[in-house]
Amino acid sequence: MGLGRLTDEVFEAVIFDLDGTLIDSTPAVIRAWTTWASEFGFAVADLPRHHGTPSASVVRAVMPAEDRHALGMRRITELELADLHDIVVLPGAVEALASLADAKNAIATSCTVPLAEARMGAAQLVPPSVLVTADDVVHGKPHPEPFLLAAQRLGVDPRRCLVVEDAPKGLEAAQAAGCFTLAVVTTTPREALDADAIVSDLSEVRFEADQKGIRVKLVDEPAGAVRQAQGTGSSSSKDA
């Protein structure tokens, strides 16, 4: 499929989503929300498609009475923290983070801090030093604030960041922040994803970081191919 406009770009940082991008928590999420819906008298079908958005957004959408929001949030938090079964690292995630250990990278997730830490612990995923959660922002995805804050904490221009996401709402947020986007087909059909490039999962790409920045390549692309192209006069950035 190729990486399209990402092929010749050199990025200052990579920002990853968590659930559905680095780890698979889908079965646990479904179990938690199914129980929550039953307890509060909703059918699962009544819940808006919430993948990639904060739990608070879902609670507010189905509970018009503000005095019920705190109760609803407290319960879904309890359910999600209690169910960490079969949460695993997705293919290529460990390798991606390892290759960027000496480069600027972050996670921007719609989870709260306790839930993000619990799920990463369950999956035995070692996160980067910069973690932006729902607790850090006023507006969650699809608002661009999570990615803008991640870029700010990394000390980089969001327009020179690559965001890796699996959810349409997350991609919408990244694009609104001015970031480049790479989508993984782990939770959403390919045809429903709008990104600069789409791959099945992170095992199909590799990241190369040096003093000039970060490049993303398909795993079957020869190492150094971009550098060789640059030596013949190709530009590493589309910025004027």
C-alpha positions in Angstrom: 0.0 0.0 0.0 2.9 2.4 0.7 3.1 5.2 3.1 2.1 8.0 0.8 3.0 11.5 1.9 4.8 10.1 5.0 7.5 8.5 2.9 9.9 11.4 2.7 8.9 13.3 5.9 11.3 13.8 8.8 9.3 14.2 12.1 10.3 15.8 15.3 8.2 13.4 17.4 5.8 10.5 17.3 2.7 10.5 19.4 0.9 7.2 20.0 -2.7 6.5 21.0 -2.8 3.7 23.6 -5.9 1.5 23.4 -6.2 -0.1 20.0 -2.8 1.2 18.9 -0.2 0.0 21.4 -2.4 -2.4 23.4 -5.5 -4.4 22.8 -8.1 -3.8 25.6 -11.2 -4.2 23.4 -12.7 -7.3 25.1 -12.2 -5.7 28.6 -13.8 -2.4 27.4 -16.8 -4.2 25.9 -17.3 -6.2 29.1 -17.1 -3.1 31.3 -19.5 -1.0 29.2 -22.0 -3.9 28.8 -22.1 -4.3 32.6 -22.4 -0.5 33.0 -25.3 -0.2 30.5 -27.2 -3.1 32.2 -26.8 -1.6 35.6 -28.0 1.8 34.5 -30.9 0.6 32.4 -29.5 1.1 29.0 -29.1 -1.2 26.1 -25.6 -1.4 24.7 -27.0 -0.2 21.4 -28.0 3.0 23.2 -24.4 3.9 23.9 -22.8 6.2 21.3 -19.7 4.8 19.5 -17.2 5.8 22.1 -13.9 4.2 21.0 -11.2 6.8 21.1 -13.2 9.3 23.2 -13.1 9.8 27.0 -15.6 7.8 29.1 -17.0 11.1 30.5 -18.2 12.0 27.0 -20.2 8.8 26.8 -21.7 9.2 30.3 -22.8 12.8 29.5 -24.3 11.7 26.2 -26.6 9.1 27.7 -27.2 10.7 31.2 -28.8 14.2 30.7 -29.2 14.7 34.4 -25.9 16.3 35.6 -26.4 15.0 39.1 -26.0 11.5 37.7 -22.7 12.1 35.9 -20.5 11.6 38.9 -22.2 8.3 39.7 -22.0 7.1 36.2 -18.3 8.0 35.9 -17.5 6.5 39.2 -19.0 3.2 38.2 -17.5 2.9 34.8 -14.1 3.7 36.3 -14.6 0.9 38.9 -15.6 -1.6 36.2 -12.7 -0.8 33.9 -10.1 -0.8 36.7 -11.4 -4.2 37.9 -11.3 -5.8 34.5 -7.7 -6.0 33.2 -8.0 -9.6 31.8 -6.6 -10.4 28.4 -5.1 -7.0 27.8 -2.1 -7.5 25.6 0.5 -5.6 23.6 -0.4 -5.3 19.9 2.1 -6.5 17.3 5.0 -4.1 16.7 4.3 -1.9 19.7 7.2 -2.9 21.8 9.6 -2.6 18.9 8.2 0.8 17.9 8.7 2.3 21.4 12.2 0.7 21.7 13.3 2.2 18.4 12.2 5.7 19.7 13.8 5.4 23.2 16.3 8.1 22.4 13.9 10.2 20.4 10.9 12.4 21.3 7.7 10.3 21.6 4.6 10.3 23.8 1.3 8.6 24.4 -2.0 10.7 24.2 -4.9 8.6 25.5 -8.5 9.1 26.4 -8.0 7.0 29.6 -7.5 8.5 33.0 -4.1 8.3 34.6 -5.1 5.3 36.8 -6.7 3.4 34.0 -3.8 4.1 31.5 -1.3 2.9 34.1 -3.3 -0.2 35.0 -3.8 -1.2 31.4 -0.1 -0.6 30.5 0.9 -2.6 33.6 -1.4 -5.5 32.6 0.1 -5.5 29.1 3.6 -5.1 30.5 4.1 -2.1 28.2 6.8 0.3 29.2 5.5 3.8 28.2 7.5 6.8 27.1 8.2 9.6 29.6 5.4 11.8 28.3 1.9 10.6 28.9 -1.2 12.8 28.3 -4.5 11.5 29.6 -8.0 12.6 30.0 -7.0 14.0 33.4 -4.7 16.5 31.8 -7.1 18.1 29.3 -10.4 20.0 29.4 -11.4 18.8 26.0 -10.8 15.1 25.0 -10.6 13.6 21.5 -12.0 14.5 18.9 -10.8 17.9 20.2 -7.1 18.5 19.3 -6.1 19.4 22.9 -4.6 16.0 23.8 -2.2 16.1 20.8 -1.4 19.8 21.2 -0.5 19.2 24.9 1.6 16.2 24.0 3.5 18.3 21.4 3.9 21.1 23.9 5.3 18.8 26.6 7.7 17.3 24.0 8.8 20.8 23.0 8.0 20.3 19.4 5.7 21.9 16.7 2.6 19.7 16.3 2.8 20.2 12.6 6.1 18.2 12.7 4.6 15.4 14.7 3.3 12.0 13.5 0.3 10.6 15.3 -0.4 6.9 15.3 -4.1 6.1 15.9 -6.7 3.4 15.4 -9.9 5.4 15.9 -11.6 7.9 13.6 -12.2 10.3 16.5 -8.5 10.2 17.4 -7.5 10.8 13.8 -9.9 13.7 13.6 -8.2 15.2 16.7 -4.7 14.7 15.3 -5.6 16.3 12.0 -7.2 19.3 13.9 -3.9 19.7 15.7 -2.1 19.9 12.4 -0.3 16.6 12.8 0.6 14.0 10.2 -1.4 10.7 10.7 -0.7 7.0 10.5 -3.7 4.7 11.1 -3.6 1.1 12.2 -6.5 -1.3 11.3 -6.9 -2.9 14.7 -10.4 -1.8 15.8 -11.9 0.0 12.8 -12.3 -1.1 9.2 -9.8 0.4 6.8 -12.5 2.1 4.7 -13.6 4.1 7.8 -10.1 5.5 8.5 -9.0 8.8 7.1 -5.2 9.2 7.5 -2.1 10.0 5.5 -1.3 6.3 5.5 -2.9 3.1 6.8 -1.2 -0.1 7.9 -2.6 -3.2 9.5 -0.6 -2.7 12.7 2.8 -1.4 13.9 4.5 -4.6 12.9 4.3 -3.4 9.3 6.4 -0.3 9.9 9.6 0.7 11.6 10.9 4.0 13.0 14.4 5.3 12.4 15.6 8.1 14.6 18.8 10.1 14.3 20.0 13.6 14.9 18.0 14.9 12.0 14.7 13.5 13.2 12.4 10.5 12.9 11.4 8.6 9.7 8.8 5.9 9.3 9.3 3.1 6.8 7.6 -0.1 5.8 9.4 -3.0 7.2 10.3 -4.3 3.7 11.8 -1.0 2.7 15.7 -1.1 2.6 17.3 0.7 5.5 18.8 4.0 4.4 16.6 4.3 1.3 15.3 7.8 2.4 18.9 9.0 3.1 20.1 7.8 -0.3 17.2 9.7 -2.0 18.1 12.8 0.0 21.6 12.6 -1.3 20.3 12.9 -4.8 18.5 16.1 -4.1 15.1 14.9 -2.7 13.7 17.0 0.1 13.0 15.5 3.5 10.1 17.8 4.3 7.2 19.3 2.4 7.3 22.4 4.5 8.2 25.5 2.4 
